[in-house]
Amino acid sequence: MIKIHDEGRRIVYSSWALWFLAIVVTSRLADWASVIWVLPLVLVTIFITRFFRDPKRQPPSPDPEVIYSPCDGKVVSVEKIDWDGTPYWNISVFMSVWNVHINWIPISGTITHREYFSGKYLVAWHPKSSTENERSTVEITTADNEKIKITQIAGAVARRIITYPIKNQAVIQGEELGFIRFGSRVDIRIPLSFEPQVRIGDTPQGMVTVLAKK
């Protein structure tokens, strides 16, 4: 059976209830031509159920020299950028509606900064989405005092970004960072002491694929 994430249970159960009601009404009408309008509802229900699936994933053990992918998706950017006067790697992973939309903590540390920005809803692979779209950012400071910044970015159809950790909270690699409903993107900024292990076009899995390591 598919395990449903807490963020989607109400939506999924409501969809299945509506689908069941439609089947009951159709059977009582005894008009099989009316099945045509039920079929799209079935497909939507299956899609919603699949979207909110919750595959439990944990790394073998926390590793301070490894940064796992915080999400499933497709790598759309791997580049060096300047962040507050310091060069960093920036890796962007686009999450389509077919991907698992849970976000995970990629490395252990402490949340030293958290900030939310309201904004536009450009398609998530658009270059300006990282600076103009609705987004939520957390900064993780590791035990080695290295800073990793993760930004959850809303896409054209995403309308809710959920971020669980709060400022000053200690987090462990593999814990849930949050959830983004429907198409979206995650940017992760990594110190140059780490070397990217992915390239554009790769399709990482959250907490399975090593994004970067020392």
C-alpha positions, 0 to 999 in steps of 0.5 A: 500500500502507498503510505500517504504523507500527513500533509496530504491525508485530508486531500487524499481521503476527500478525493477518495470519498468523492470518487466513491460517492460518484460511483454510488450515484452512477450505479443507482442511475443505472446509466453506464453512459454516465461512467464517462464523467466518473473516469476523469475523477478516478484519474485525478484521485489516483494522481493526488494519491500518488503525489502525496506518497510518503516513501520513508528514507533515511541515510545509513547514518549521519555523515558530516562529509556528505550532503544528500539531495534534499528532494527528488527531481531533475538537476537544472543548474550546477554553478558557482555563485557569490553569496555574501562575498563568499563563493559557493556551489549552487545546485538547483533541483526541479521537482515535477508533479510526478516527483515525491514532494517531501524535502529532507535535511541534507546534512546535520547541523543547527538552523541559524537562519530562516526566512520566508519571501512572498512572490510570483509563481513563475515556472520553477525552472525559470532562471528568475524563479529563485529570486522572484517566486514565493520561497522559504529559506533555511540556513544550516550551520554544521559542527564545522561551522560551514553554512548550507542554504536550502531554498524551497521555491514555489512553481507555477502551480505550487501554492503552499510551501511548508517548512518544519524546522525553526531557528536555533533548532538542531536538525539531523541528516534525513529528518524532514525539512518540509513539503511543497505542494505540486510543481516546484524547485529546491536550490541548495548552496554548498561551500566549495569544500564540498565537490558536487557529485551531480550534473545538469540532467541528473535525476537525484532521489532525496536522501538516496543520491549524494549531491556533494561530498568532501 
